[in-house]
Amino acid sequence: MPVQHPRPRQNKRRPRGPRWRRLPEERPRQILDAAFDAFREKGLAHARLDDIARRAGVSKGTIYLYFPNKEELFGAVIRHLVAENIDAERESHAGPASAELRAYAGRIWAFLRSPNFEAVYRLTIAELHTLPALSRFFAQEIALRSMRGIARIVQRGISEGEFGAADPDDAARMLYALLVKHGVWCNQEVRNLLLPGLDDDTVFDHVMTFCLDALRPAAASTPLARHRSARR
């Protein structure tokens, strides 16, 4: 009688595939993350969709399902970064407008001081000579969106009497420009010359103190501001 050898047990568990196969709804996010890494390393002109697809673990054709070309993909990357970092909240706030403005400007400042913004800013400046439309896109998707959030809060402060008469759009431009320029200075070697001994939190506090004092009604300005005004 032949000897019956036991059959080897078959593992019926399916091998775990890449996460993007199990969660297709995450593909756009994974493509955006992979594209940002590629753009940051190689620049917009030299980044290839094949490389982005490989980084994201998808086929090149899958990218085209979501983004028609590399320029649209770059635009989606920027919008994604902005939405995660600096989009203004739309609901009303119970606290003072000055507190809301400081909190919102703080989110902008954190984004400006992040490696993500440094890479986007450097990439935008580098590509201006070949893609001038990139400058306009950068202004629309980052600067203008940030300034609209600031202007909304300033308008609320004016309406509630916390801030004096001012043009909200002008105030937003001034505050945003100060934040961006100081953020750029903090990223460069000129920091030791222009901002000696100042850490990021102190630089941000200086900018906000200056701007909030400028927004307050004249009677509520700080003693230093009144002293300077009297000397003029």
QUIFENBEL-V342771 format. One record per pair of residues at least 4 apart in sequence whose C-alpha atoms are under 8 Angstrom apart, sorted by the first residue. I is the first residue (numbers start at 1). J is the second residue. D is the distance in Angstrom with one decimal. If there is no record, write none. Layout:
i-><I & I>
j-><J & J>
d-><D & D>
This chain:
i-><17 & 17 & 18 & 18 & 19 & 20 & 20 & 20 & 20 & 20 & 23 & 26 & 27 & 27 & 28 & 28 & 29 & 30 & 30 & 31 & 31 & 31 & 31 & 31 & 32 & 32 & 32 & 32 & 32 & 33 & 33 & 33 & 34 & 34 & 34 & 34 & 34 & 35 & 35 & 35 & 35 & 35 & 36 & 36 & 36 & 37 & 38 & 38 & 38 & 38 & 38 & 38 & 39 & 39 & 39 & 39 & 40 & 40 & 40 & 42 & 42 & 43 & 43 & 43 & 44 & 44 & 44 & 45 & 47 & 47 & 48 & 49 & 49 & 49 & 49 & 50 & 50 & 50 & 51 & 52 & 53 & 53 & 53 & 53 & 53 & 54 & 54 & 58 & 58 & 59 & 60 & 61 & 62 & 63 & 63 & 64 & 64 & 67 & 67 & 68 & 68 & 69 & 70 & 71 & 72 & 73 & 74 & 75 & 75 & 76 & 77 & 78 & 78 & 78 & 78 & 79 & 79 & 79 & 80 & 81 & 81 & 82 & 82 & 82 & 82 & 83 & 85 & 85 & 85 & 86 & 86 & 86 & 86 & 86 & 87 & 87 & 87 & 88 & 88 & 88 & 93 & 93 & 95 & 95 & 96 & 96 & 96 & 97 & 97 & 97 & 97 & 97 & 97 & 98 & 98 & 98 & 98 & 99 & 100 & 100 & 101 & 101 & 101 & 101 & 102 & 102 & 103 & 104 & 104 & 104 & 105 & 105 & 106 & 106 & 107 & 108 & 108 & 109 & 109 & 109 & 109 & 109 & 110 & 111 & 111 & 112 & 112 & 112 & 112 & 112 & 112 & 113 & 113 & 113 & 113 & 113 & 114 & 115 & 116 & 117 & 118 & 118 & 119 & 120 & 121 & 122 & 123 & 124 & 124 & 124 & 124 & 125 & 127 & 127 & 127 & 128 & 128 & 128 & 128 & 131 & 132 & 133 & 134 & 135 & 136 & 137 & 138 & 138 & 139 & 139 & 140 & 140 & 141 & 142 & 143 & 143 & 144 & 145 & 146 & 146 & 147 & 147 & 147 & 147 & 147 & 148 & 148 & 148 & 149 & 150 & 150 & 150 & 151 & 151 & 151 & 151 & 151 & 152 & 152 & 153 & 154 & 154 & 154 & 154 & 154 & 155 & 155 & 156 & 157 & 157 & 157 & 158 & 158 & 158 & 158 & 158 & 159 & 162 & 162 & 163 & 163 & 163 & 164 & 164 & 164 & 164 & 165 & 165 & 166 & 166 & 166 & 167 & 168 & 169 & 170 & 171 & 172 & 173 & 174 & 175 & 175 & 175 & 176 & 177 & 178 & 178 & 179 & 179 & 179 & 180 & 181 & 182 & 182 & 183 & 184 & 185 & 185 & 185 & 185 & 185 & 186 & 186 & 186 & 186 & 187 & 189 & 190 & 190 & 191 & 191 & 192 & 192 & 195 & 198 & 198 & 199 & 200 & 201 & 202 & 203 & 204 & 205 & 206 & 207 & 208 & 209 & 210 & 211 & 212 & 213 & 213 & 213 & 214 & 216 & 216 & 217 & 221 & 221 & 222 & 223 & 224 & 225 & 226 & 227 & 228>
j-><21 & 22 & 22 & 57 & 23 & 24 & 26 & 27 & 57 & 58 & 27 & 30 & 31 & 56 & 32 & 66 & 33 & 34 & 56 & 35 & 52 & 53 & 56 & 63 & 36 & 73 & 76 & 77 & 80 & 37 & 56 & 77 & 38 & 52 & 53 & 55 & 56 & 39 & 52 & 73 & 74 & 77 & 40 & 74 & 77 & 41 & 42 & 43 & 47 & 48 & 51 & 52 & 43 & 44 & 47 & 123 & 119 & 120 & 123 & 46 & 47 & 47 & 123 & 127 & 74 & 123 & 127 & 127 & 51 & 52 & 52 & 53 & 60 & 63 & 70 & 54 & 59 & 60 & 55 & 56 & 57 & 58 & 59 & 60 & 63 & 58 & 59 & 62 & 63 & 63 & 64 & 65 & 66 & 67 & 68 & 68 & 69 & 72 & 73 & 72 & 73 & 73 & 74 & 75 & 76 & 77 & 78 & 79 & 137 & 80 & 81 & 82 & 120 & 141 & 142 & 83 & 141 & 142 & 84 & 85 & 116 & 86 & 87 & 141 & 142 & 87 & 107 & 108 & 111 & 104 & 107 & 108 & 111 & 146 & 145 & 146 & 149 & 104 & 146 & 149 & 97 & 100 & 99 & 100 & 100 & 157 & 162 & 101 & 153 & 154 & 156 & 157 & 162 & 102 & 157 & 162 & 212 & 103 & 104 & 153 & 105 & 150 & 153 & 154 & 106 & 208 & 107 & 108 & 149 & 150 & 109 & 150 & 110 & 204 & 111 & 112 & 146 & 113 & 179 & 180 & 183 & 204 & 114 & 116 & 117 & 117 & 118 & 179 & 180 & 183 & 184 & 117 & 118 & 183 & 186 & 187 & 118 & 119 & 120 & 121 & 122 & 187 & 123 & 124 & 125 & 126 & 127 & 128 & 134 & 135 & 138 & 135 & 131 & 132 & 134 & 132 & 133 & 134 & 135 & 135 & 136 & 137 & 138 & 139 & 140 & 141 & 142 & 143 & 143 & 144 & 144 & 145 & 145 & 146 & 147 & 176 & 148 & 149 & 150 & 176 & 151 & 169 & 172 & 173 & 176 & 152 & 169 & 172 & 153 & 154 & 168 & 172 & 155 & 168 & 169 & 171 & 172 & 156 & 168 & 157 & 158 & 163 & 168 & 171 & 172 & 159 & 168 & 160 & 161 & 162 & 163 & 162 & 163 & 164 & 165 & 166 & 163 & 216 & 217 & 215 & 216 & 217 & 215 & 216 & 217 & 218 & 215 & 217 & 170 & 171 & 215 & 171 & 172 & 173 & 174 & 175 & 176 & 177 & 178 & 179 & 207 & 211 & 180 & 181 & 182 & 207 & 183 & 204 & 207 & 184 & 185 & 186 & 203 & 187 & 188 & 189 & 190 & 191 & 194 & 195 & 190 & 191 & 195 & 200 & 191 & 193 & 194 & 195 & 195 & 196 & 196 & 197 & 203 & 202 & 203 & 203 & 204 & 205 & 206 & 207 & 208 & 209 & 210 & 211 & 212 & 213 & 214 & 215 & 216 & 221 & 222 & 225 & 221 & 220 & 221 & 221 & 225 & 226 & 226 & 227 & 228 & 229 & 230 & 231 & 232>
d-><6.5 & 7.3 & 7.0 & 7.7 & 6.1 & 5.5 & 6.5 & 6.0 & 7.4 & 7.9 & 7.5 & 6.3 & 6.0 & 8.0 & 6.1 & 7.0 & 6.2 & 6.1 & 5.6 & 5.9 & 7.1 & 7.2 & 5.3 & 7.2 & 6.1 & 7.4 & 7.3 & 5.5 & 7.9 & 6.4 & 7.7 & 7.7 & 6.3 & 5.6 & 7.7 & 5.5 & 5.4 & 6.0 & 5.4 & 7.6 & 7.5 & 7.3 & 5.9 & 7.7 & 6.4 & 6.2 & 5.9 & 7.3 & 5.8 & 8.0 & 7.5 & 6.4 & 4.6 & 5.2 & 5.8 & 7.7 & 5.8 & 7.3 & 6.9 & 5.6 & 5.4 & 5.9 & 6.2 & 7.8 & 7.7 & 7.4 & 7.3 & 7.8 & 7.3 & 7.7 & 6.5 & 6.0 & 6.5 & 7.9 & 7.1 & 6.2 & 7.9 & 5.9 & 6.2 & 6.2 & 6.0 & 5.1 & 5.5 & 5.3 & 7.0 & 6.3 & 7.2 & 6.3 & 7.6 & 7.0 & 6.9 & 6.7 & 7.2 & 5.9 & 7.9 & 5.1 & 7.0 & 6.1 & 5.6 & 6.6 & 7.7 & 6.3 & 6.2 & 6.3 & 6.2 & 6.2 & 6.4 & 6.3 & 7.8 & 6.0 & 6.3 & 6.2 & 7.9 & 7.2 & 7.9 & 6.0 & 6.5 & 8.0 & 6.3 & 6.3 & 8.0 & 5.4 & 6.4 & 7.4 & 6.4 & 5.3 & 6.5 & 7.0 & 6.1 & 7.5 & 6.0 & 5.5 & 7.3 & 6.4 & 7.0 & 6.9 & 7.1 & 7.1 & 7.6 & 5.0 & 7.9 & 7.4 & 6.7 & 7.1 & 6.6 & 7.6 & 7.7 & 6.0 & 6.2 & 7.2 & 6.6 & 5.0 & 7.2 & 6.1 & 7.2 & 7.8 & 7.1 & 6.2 & 6.1 & 7.1 & 5.9 & 6.8 & 6.1 & 7.5 & 5.9 & 6.9 & 6.5 & 6.5 & 7.9 & 7.5 & 6.0 & 7.6 & 6.1 & 7.8 & 6.3 & 6.1 & 7.4 & 6.1 & 6.5 & 8.0 & 7.3 & 7.3 & 6.1 & 7.5 & 6.2 & 5.4 & 7.1 & 7.9 & 6.8 & 5.8 & 7.9 & 6.9 & 7.2 & 6.0 & 7.9 & 7.7 & 6.5 & 6.1 & 6.3 & 5.9 & 6.0 & 7.7 & 6.0 & 6.0 & 6.2 & 6.1 & 6.2 & 6.2 & 6.6 & 6.8 & 7.4 & 7.9 & 5.7 & 7.5 & 7.4 & 4.8 & 7.7 & 6.5 & 6.5 & 7.9 & 7.4 & 6.3 & 6.0 & 6.2 & 6.2 & 6.0 & 5.7 & 7.0 & 4.8 & 6.0 & 5.1 & 6.7 & 5.9 & 6.1 & 6.2 & 7.7 & 6.0 & 6.5 & 6.4 & 7.5 & 6.0 & 7.3 & 5.1 & 6.2 & 6.5 & 6.2 & 7.5 & 7.3 & 6.6 & 6.2 & 7.9 & 5.3 & 6.0 & 4.7 & 5.4 & 7.0 & 5.1 & 6.4 & 7.3 & 6.3 & 6.3 & 7.4 & 5.6 & 7.6 & 7.7 & 6.1 & 5.7 & 6.2 & 6.1 & 5.0 & 5.1 & 6.0 & 4.7 & 5.9 & 6.6 & 7.7 & 8.0 & 6.6 & 7.4 & 5.2 & 4.5 & 5.7 & 5.8 & 5.3 & 4.1 & 7.3 & 8.0 & 7.4 & 7.7 & 7.1 & 7.3 & 6.2 & 6.0 & 6.2 & 6.3 & 6.2 & 6.0 & 5.9 & 6.3 & 6.3 & 7.8 & 6.5 & 6.1 & 6.0 & 6.0 & 6.8 & 5.9 & 7.5 & 7.1 & 6.1 & 6.2 & 6.1 & 7.5 & 6.5 & 6.5 & 7.6 & 6.2 & 5.5 & 7.7 & 8.0 & 7.7 & 5.3 & 7.7 & 7.5 & 7.3 & 7.9 & 6.0 & 7.8 & 5.0 & 6.6 & 4.6 & 7.2 & 7.9 & 5.9 & 6.3 & 6.3 & 6.2 & 6.1 & 6.2 & 6.4 & 6.2 & 5.9 & 6.2 & 6.2 & 5.8 & 6.0 & 6.3 & 6.3 & 6.3 & 5.9 & 6.8 & 7.8 & 7.6 & 6.0 & 6.0 & 6.5 & 6.1 & 6.5 & 6.3 & 6.0 & 6.2 & 6.1 & 6.1 & 6.4 & 6.8>
